[in-house]
Amino acid sequence: MINEFWNLIVETWETGIRGIGIDDILICLAVIIGALVTRSLFNTYLIDKIAKFAESSESTIDDEIVESLRGPLGLIPVAFGLYLITSYLPFAGSLDLIATNLVKMIVIYTIFSAFSNLTKPLLSVLGESSWLTPAMSTWLSRVAGVLIWIVAITMMLDIWGIEIGPIIAGLGLFSVAVALGAQDMFKNIIAGIFIISEKRFQPGDRIRLGSGLHGIVETIGFRSTQVRLLDTSPVFVPNTDLSDSQVTNHQDMRYRRLFWTINLVYSSTAKQLESICKDIQEYINTMNGVIENPGQENFVKVTELGSSSIDLTILCYLEVVSYTEFSQIKQDLVFKIMETVESHGSGFAFPSRSIYIENQPE
């Protein structure tokens, strides 16, 4: 009886699952564990050493390439482990075909995920030495990624013997139906392409849409553009609105223009006005950030005899772009104008109207 029980144990051990013995299963588990351990060591030692070597260079492109390949390269030990299992186990017929196809799919996924991850750093390299802008690089990276995965899925389907032609034909009919119901989406996509090709603005630019929305561009997407308002709240603007509206790009301005009209009282004499203009002009010429605009010189002049004041016009251009610095310069100029007007015995006028009452004879 003991011999029969022992034979039962041996038979169960050798039979296992569908003729695959328990010892074979244990070997396969050991191979899987070994592949996962190898993957961890691969990422910890080899990839990390390459990453540290890349960090020593001045360029950041090699760092991005190494990080983009970290995931796909880590799949190589796993794919090799599965290949060893399929070669070792006595698969036959359809089971062998399924196991082989699964390994092929993992290999295809590894290769094309590496290609997909490499598109962004490679396009950024082209962007530094060609007409590609950061927004164009982002878009091309996304489009290239979609095309790469379409090819990968096509190859995976072909492995299983699935014909692509009927699927493409079906997708063509489906796309027509979708296009009829998603015209706005395609309009936004086309508008986004025009925005990027015309280089109206780039991520990081401060823009104003008409007389309303004012903020920093964060991303230019396929359908909409994300703008971070000055109060830090995000706004998603459809690309058609940005394409059809007047957009002011403050990031591309060459100078900040300061144009003021100062109203002085009519009791001011010509000598006082001349001295005031001279002193303010001298201060502007020595003011930090003032720059000479080739198209228009800076000046301080009496320009008009208004209804209730004598008007001085101040026009100058500043090279500062920061709004904080610009506000500080304006504040300093306001204080200087007040001091100058007061020191020359004049004063600021305000809108007023004089009424003369004429006595009529009785």
Helices and strands as residue ranges (DSSP letters): H 2-15, H 22-41, I 42-47, H 48-55, H 61-88, H 94-129, H 134-159, H 164-181, H 183-197, E 206-209, E 214-220, E 224-229, E 234-238, H 239-244, E 247-249, G 250-252, E 256-264, H 270-286, E 290-291, E 299-305, E 310-318, H 323-343
